[in-house]
Amino acid sequence: MSLEGIEHALSRRRDERDRIANDLLDLENHHGHRLLEGAELDGETKRRWAEARERLATLWATFDAYRRVIAEAERLRAASARPGPETLAELTGLLAGASVELKAEDVPVERRSLVRITGERISLDEAVARMDAAYQEVARTVAAADAAWSALLPRLDEAEAARNAAERLLAELGGADAELDRLGRELAALRGRVRGDPLSFATGGAGGPVDTGPLERLTAALTARREHLEHALRIRDGFAARSGELADRVAAVRAAEQEARVARDTVLRKITDPVLPHLPDQAPALADRLAAVTALRDAGDWLAAARAADELERAAGDALRQARDATKAINALLERRDELRGRLEAFRAKALRQGLAEHPELLRLFRRAHDLLWTAPCDLRQATRAVSGYQRALREIGANR
């Protein structure tokens, strides 16, 4: 290699050495690298970081050997303004030959041999290629861990905040909450996994998208629990009014069921063999449940009181609808009788307009239908046929006049 070539090669190697040194320092100062160094790792992350640290150590060892060769070349070149052939040859060997000497322990595992006793000598280009490969591997692990932590830690904070808010509410309410305890244990397990093995959340292999679903689902569950506790607190603070509202609902059910019974008794007197719906009788059970809610309040179990109050409110609403539906179905029988009475009177008025009201057959049919509809109990089936018979006869007789 000529002196000019040596000058050019040495200048390039200096720049290369400085760039590699800066890149290595940047890697060690990377946020992910600092986190990995300071964390108590576990699982997949521990395994990959152990491999990365070994590669990083080998990388630094290779870089030190690489840097010593360049330093030696710089020393030789500085020793003489116009080096002779021997010095040029030595410089050429350093810059272009197998001049980088690696100790046996600094040779990457994949390049070792059981029969190898000494180290290995490689060129500067080979050293750079190996350092670059190791750097890429380490950088991928650092970047993957940093990306995982960046995605997971904010969501872990959200879950922690939701849990803390729920626990503050529980402390204000007093008592225990088994569901919150369970969610707390789940959060502790996820916290340990996030901090110790963030790469276990990667999907599709190393460096893949980070699955934040477990944390998001837990945050949602903790938020729901917090809302439940808030509801319980509102129940406690407004229990007197809520208790009155529940008592009014139970009373409304009792009144509606009584109305249904009165309607049933009326129909049984006025309608023959009516098909009646089942009469609900839930008011006594609802009253017992109201007493149970009050007992939970007296015991200070506001969570259970809130749950029981909500369930009682729903049950009372269902019972009230059932009672009103039953009353409506029962009264529909009387409405059917009244409807038939109205139809008969309308057909009678039509007969009068046509001058057929006193027709013997029509008069007989009218009296038959009238007696059925105005006699208690009323046989609705017979009355329906009688009204239809009168209507049909009126139509036929009117057509044959």
Secondary structure, DSSP 8 states (H G I E B T S, - for coil): --HHHHHHHHHHHHHHHHHHHHHHHHHHHSHHHHHHHHS---HHHHHHHHHHHHHHHHHHHHHHHHHHHHHHHHHHHHH-SS--HHHHHHHHHHHHSS-EEE-GGGS-GGG--TT--S-EEE-HHHHHHHHHHHHHHHHHHHHHHHHHHHHHHHHHHHHHHHHHHHHHHHHHH-S--HHHHHHHHHHHHHHHHHHH-GGGGBSSSTTS-B--HHHHHHHHHHHHHHHHHHHHHHHHHTHHHHHHHHHHHHHHHHHHHHHHHHHHHHHHHHBSS---------HHHHHHHHHHHHHHHHHT-HHHHHHHHHHHHHHHHHHHHHHHHHHHHHHHHHHHHHHHHHHHHHHHHHHHHTT-TT-HHHHHHHHHHHHHHTSSSB-HHHHHHHHHHHHHHHHHHHHT-
